Amino acid sequence: MTIERPGASPNSLASASEANFETGAVRVGADRIIINLGPQHPSTHGVFRLVLELEGETIMGAQSVMGYLHRGTEKICEEGTYLQNVTLTDRLDYLAGMSNNMAYSMAVEAAGGITVPERGEYIRVLFAELQRYASHCVAVGTFGSDVGTYFTPLLFTFREREAILDLFELACGARMTFTFIRPGGAALELPEEFFPACERLLDDLPRKVDEYEELLTKNEIFLARTKGVGVLPAKDAIGWGVSGPVLRASGVPYDLRRDVPYSAYPEFDFNVVTQTQGDAYARYLARIAEMRESIKIARQALKKVRETRGPSSNKLGWSYRLPPGEGFSRIEAPRGELGFYVVSDGGIAPYRSKCRAPSFINIGPLAGMLKGWKVADVIVILGSIDIVLGEVDR
């Protein structure tokens, strides 16, 4: 697949295979150079490398190089119990630990035929949507900084992220690595003080999203650097298998919460918001819209949790064993479709585990999206995809 900026040089490389990025030997044109962007560059997260072939400052070819953060998480899962492995999922997409806990737990539950109490499902939805908002806070705030507007959006969005992490801490004592959602339900019952604190925050959040938009949505610098930049057409987005806001920003109205319903999502009213432009600006707008929808869902879920009596979990022992078989789950995580596959041989630990991480898939079309743009645009396009290297490398 080739994605080129209109007007790009006709000699642009059709694929990264036409250049030897490791030795610097380029097949076409003696005036081209190879440079590394990252892995130490702060906007490539310190563990992601882009090898760029340049003609002047124009990108003629690119190659993504990953693996600097690889920890062998999927293999480590074969040594831990099903409960212990929940802690590993927190460290994949470490900006969306609650979502990871939920996806893994659902795979274990599918393998073992484990049911979750109704109240537990409502708690899961509530925490998943609060986590989505907090994750998008990081995406929007850092994107504003990457684009070069100013630092203020980052400070504003982290203000609400901290407030949500305060709620998480109130519920389970942790702020980033939670292990709160577990096979069978939730680890703990929510304390009474959680409910008024959560309600106050949800009442305040719509105004906060308005503030983000005041800073960015019509900002001249932001518009100039994002509109029409890094376009990913819908057919290419589908072809690469991307998901989440990146897919919906290209005009594809696909959301697992609605299209492949799970947990208690069928009971809630929300919209799947899409954009049509498929550019960096559309990906920003998609996340802003999702923040508003997450507030809507979280309000409904909080009400359900308050109204529903009974336990929030079917407590399972730390050493429980699943019957031989397999289980698969897929959820709409903040960055897209997150899936876990677990195989049991009847032992105390999974025989095999596999994670389908959205950041890893979403970064696939990046090299093509960069072609024809300038070096300064690389950070904008990469930032608009919103990857977390913990789940890219796994």
C-alpha positions in Angstrom: 0.0 0.0 0.0 1.2 3.5 -0.8 -0.1 6.6 0.8 1.4 9.8 -0.7 0.8 13.4 -0.1 -0.6 15.1 -3.2 2.3 16.5 -5.2 4.9 14.1 -3.7 7.9 13.3 -5.8 7.1 10.6 -8.4 10.4 8.9 -7.4 9.1 8.3 -3.9 10.0 4.8 -2.7 7.0 2.4 -3.0 8.2 0.5 0.0 10.8 0.5 2.7 12.4 -2.6 1.1 13.8 -0.5 -1.6 16.3 1.1 0.8 18.7 -0.6 3.2 18.0 1.5 6.2 20.6 -0.2 8.3 23.6 0.5 6.0 22.3 3.7 4.5 22.5 2.3 1.0 19.6 3.9 -1.0 18.7 2.7 -4.4 17.3 5.9 -5.9 19.0 9.4 -5.9 22.4 10.3 -4.5 21.1 13.4 -2.8 19.1 11.5 -0.2 20.1 10.8 3.3 19.1 8.4 6.1 18.5 9.7 9.6 17.2 8.2 12.8 14.4 9.8 14.7 14.5 8.2 18.1 14.6 5.9 20.0 15.9 8.6 22.4 13.7 11.4 21.0 11.1 12.3 23.7 8.2 12.4 21.2 9.0 8.8 20.1 8.6 7.8 23.8 12.3 7.0 24.3 11.9 3.4 23.0 10.6 3.8 19.4 12.8 4.4 16.4 11.8 5.8 13.0 14.4 5.5 10.2 13.7 8.3 7.7 14.9 8.6 4.1 15.0 12.3 3.3 15.4 14.5 0.2 16.0 17.8 1.8 13.4 17.8 4.6 10.9 15.8 2.6 10.3 12.2 3.7 10.7 9.9 0.8 10.6 6.6 2.8 10.3 5.5 6.4 10.6 2.4 8.5 9.3 1.8 12.0 11.8 0.0 14.3 10.4 -1.3 17.6 11.3 -3.9 20.2 13.4 -1.7 22.6 10.8 -2.2 25.4 10.1 -5.9 24.7 9.6 -7.8 28.0 8.2 -11.0 26.9 4.9 -10.5 28.7 3.0 -13.1 26.8 5.6 -15.8 27.7 5.8 -14.6 31.3 2.1 -15.2 31.6 2.8 -19.0 31.2 4.6 -18.9 34.5 2.1 -16.9 36.6 -1.3 -17.9 38.0 -4.4 -16.5 36.3 -4.7 -13.9 39.1 -1.0 -13.0 39.1 -1.1 -12.3 35.3 -3.6 -9.5 35.8 -0.7 -7.5 37.2 1.1 -7.9 33.9 -1.7 -6.4 31.9 -1.5 -3.1 33.8 2.0 -2.7 32.4 1.0 -3.1 28.7 -1.0 0.0 28.0 0.0 1.7 31.2 -2.3 4.6 30.5 -5.3 2.3 30.4 -4.7 -0.4 33.1 -8.4 -0.8 33.9 -9.2 -1.6 30.3 -6.4 -4.2 30.1 -7.5 -5.8 33.4 -11.0 -6.1 32.0 -10.0 -7.6 28.6 -7.7 -10.2 30.2 -10.3 -11.1 32.8 -13.0 -11.6 30.2 -10.7 -14.1 28.3 -10.2 -16.1 31.5 -13.9 -16.0 32.2 -14.7 -17.2 28.7 -12.2 -20.1 29.1 -13.6 -21.1 32.5 -17.3 -20.4 32.0 -17.1 -17.9 34.8 -20.0 -15.4 35.3 -19.7 -11.9 36.7 -22.5 -10.5 39.0 -24.6 -7.8 37.5 -23.2 -5.2 39.8 -19.7 -6.2 38.9 -20.4 -5.6 35.2 -21.7 -2.1 35.9 -18.6 -1.3 37.9 -16.4 -2.6 35.0 -18.2 -0.3 32.6 -17.9 2.7 34.9 -14.2 2.2 35.4 -13.5 1.5 31.8 -15.1 4.7 30.7 -13.4 6.8 33.4 -10.2 5.1 32.1 -11.0 6.1 28.5 -11.5 9.7 29.5 -8.2 9.7 31.5 -6.3 8.1 28.6 -7.7 10.6 26.1 -6.6 13.3 28.5 -3.0 12.2 27.9 -3.6 11.8 24.1 -5.1 15.3 23.7 -2.7 17.1 26.1 0.5 15.7 24.7 -0.8 16.1 21.1 -1.3 19.8 21.7 2.3 20.0 23.0 3.6 17.9 20.1 2.0 20.2 17.6 3.7 23.2 19.1 0.8 25.3 20.2 1.8 25.7 23.9 2.1 23.7 27.1 -1.2 24.8 28.6 -3.4 22.0 27.1 -1.2 19.4 28.8 -1.6 21.0 32.2 -5.4 21.3 31.7 -5.9 17.7 30.7 -3.6 16.3 33.4 -5.7 18.2 35.9 -8.7 15.9 35.1 -6.6 12.8 34.7 -5.3 13.3 38.3 -8.9 13.7 39.5 -9.8 10.4 37.9 -6.7 8.7 39.3 -7.8 10.0 42.7 -11.0 8.0 42.3 -9.1 4.9 41.2 -6.9 5.3 44.3 -10.0 5.6 46.5 -11.4 2.4 45.0 -8.3 0.2 45.0 -5.3 2.1 46.5 -3.4 2.4 43.2 -3.1 5.1 40.5 -1.6 3.4 37.4 -1.2 -0.4 38.0 -4.5 -1.3 39.5 -5.2 -5.1 39.2 -8.7 -4.0 40.3 -10.8 -5.7 37.6 -10.1 -9.4 38.0 -11.6 -12.7 36.8 -15.0 -13.0 38.4 -15.6 -9.3 38.8 -13.9 -6.6 40.8 -11.3 -6.9 43.6 -13.0 -4.8 46.2 -16.4 -3.2 47.0 -16.5 0.5 46.4 -16.4 2.7 49.5 -19.3 5.0 50.2 -17.3 8.1 49.7 -16.5 7.1 46.1 -20.0 7.8 44.9 -20.4 11.5 45.7 -16.8 12.1 44.6 -17.4 10.4 41.3 -20.7 12.2 40.8 -19.2 15.6 41.4 -16.4 14.9 38.9 -18.8 13.7 36.2 -20.9 16.9 36.6 -17.7 19.0 36.1 -16.1 17.1 33.2 -18.3 18.5 30.3 -17.1 22.0 31.1 -13.5 20.8 31.2 -13.8 19.3 27.7 -15.1 22.7 26.6 -11.9 24.2 27.9 -9.8 21.8 25.9 -11.6 22.8 22.8 -11.2 26.5 23.5 -7.5 26.0 23.6 -7.1 23.8 20.6 -10.1 23.2 18.3 -10.0 26.6 16.6 -6.4 27.5 17.4 -4.7 28.8 14.2 -1.4 27.1 14.8 -3.1 23.8 15.7 -5.3 23.9 12.6 -2.4 24.8 10.3 -0.3 21.9 11.6 -3.0 19.2 11.7 -5.7 19.7 9.0 -5.0 17.6 6.0 -1.8 16.2 7.6 -1.2 12.5 7.7 -4.4 11.4 5.9 -5.4 7.8 6.3 -8.2 6.9 3.9 -11.0 4.6 5.1 -10.1 1.7 2.8 -6.4 1.8 3.9 -7.5 2.0 7.6 -9.6 -1.1 7.1 -6.8 -2.8 5.1 -4.3 -2.3 7.9 -6.8 -3.4 10.6 -6.6 -0.3 12.6 -9.3 0.4 15.2 -10.4 2.9 17.8 -10.3 6.6 17.2 -7.8 6.2 14.3 -10.4 4.1 12.4 -13.4 6.2 13.3 -11.6 9.4 12.3 -11.3 7.9 8.8 -15.1 7.6 8.6 -15.6 4.0 9.6 -18.3 3.8 12.3 -17.0 0.6 14.0 -17.1 0.3 17.8 -17.0 -3.0 19.7 -19.1 -1.6 22.5 -22.0 -1.3 20.0 -21.1 -3.7 17.1 -19.8 -6.7 19.2 -21.5 -5.9 22.5 -19.9 -7.1 25.7 -20.3 -6.7 29.5 -23.3 -4.3 30.3 -22.8 -2.0 27.3 -26.0 -3.0 25.6 -27.9 -1.4 28.5 -26.4 2.0 27.9 -27.2 4.9 25.6 -24.3 6.4 23.7 -23.2 7.4 20.2 -20.4 6.1 18.0 -19.0 9.4 16.7 -17.0 9.5 13.4 -15.1 12.0 11.4 -14.6 11.8 7.6 -11.3 13.6 6.9 -8.9 10.9 8.2 -6.2 13.4 9.1 -4.4 14.3 12.3 -7.1 16.9 13.1 -9.9 14.4 12.7 -8.2 12.0 15.0 -8.1 14.8 17.7 -11.8 15.5 17.1 -12.7 11.9 17.5 -11.0 11.7 20.9 -12.7 14.9 22.1 -16.1 13.5 21.0 -15.3 10.2 22.8 -14.6 12.0 26.0 -18.1 13.4 26.0 -19.6 10.0 25.2 -17.6 8.5 28.1 -19.0 11.0 30.5 -22.5 10.0 29.3 -21.9 6.3 29.8 -20.1 6.7 33.1 -23.1 8.7 34.5 -25.5 5.9 33.5 -23.2 3.2 34.9 -22.7 5.1 38.2 -26.5 5.2 38.6 -26.7 1.4 37.9 -24.0 0.6 40.5 -25.9 2.6 43.1 -29.2 0.9 42.3 -28.0 -2.6 42.1 -27.6 -4.7 45.2 -25.5 -7.8 45.7 -21.8 -8.7 45.3 -19.5 -7.2 42.7 -17.5 -10.4 42.2 -17.6 -14.2 42.2 -14.5 -14.5 44.4 -12.0 -17.0 43.0 -9.0 -18.4 44.9 -5.5 -17.3 44.0 -4.7 -20.8 42.8 -7.9 -21.6 40.8 -7.5 -23.8 37.7 -9.4 -23.5 34.5 -10.7 -26.6 32.7 -8.8 -27.5 29.6 -9.9 -25.2 26.8 -9.5 -21.7 25.4 -11.0 -18.3 25.8 -10.9 -15.1 23.8 -12.1 -11.6 24.6 -12.1 -8.3 22.7 -13.0 -4.9 24.0 -13.0 -1.3 22.8 -10.0 0.0 24.7 -9.0 3.7 24.5 -6.7 3.0 21.5 -8.9 0.5 19.8 -9.6 -3.2 19.7 -7.8 -5.0 22.6 -8.0 -8.7 22.6 -6.7 -11.5 24.8 -6.4 -15.2 24.0 -5.9 -17.7 26.8 -5.3 -21.5 26.4 -5.7 -23.7 29.5 -4.3 -27.3 29.9 -5.9 -27.6 33.3 -2.9 -26.3 35.1 -2.5 -23.4 37.5 -1.1 -21.1 34.8 -2.1 -20.6 31.2 -0.6 -23.0 28.7 -0.5 -20.1 26.2 -1.5 -16.5 26.2 -1.6 -13.9 23.4 -2.5 -10.2 23.4 -3.9 -8.3 20.3 -2.7 -4.8 21.2 -4.3 -1.9 19.3 -1.2 0.3 19.4 0.9 -2.4 17.6 -1.7 -2.7 14.8 -2.4 1.1 14.5 1.2 1.9 13.9 1.3 -0.3 10.8 0.3 2.4 8.3 2.6 5.1 9.8 5.4 4.7 7.3 3.0 5.3 4.4 1.3 8.2 6.2 4.7 10.0 6.6 5.7 9.9 2.9 5.7 13.3 1.2 5.6 15.3 4.5 8.3 17.2 6.2 10.5 16.1 9.2 8.5 18.6 11.4 5.3 16.8 10.5 6.5 13.4 11.8 5.8 14.2 15.4 2.3 15.5 14.6 1.4 12.4 12.6 2.9 10.0 15.1 1.2 11.9 18.0 -2.2 11.7 16.3 -2.1 7.9 16.3 -1.6 7.9 20.1 0.5 4.8 20.7 1.8 3.4 24.0 5.0 1.4 23.6 4.2 -0.9 26.4 1.7 -2.7 24.3 3.5 -2.1 21.0 6.4 -4.2 22.2 4.6 -6.4 24.8 
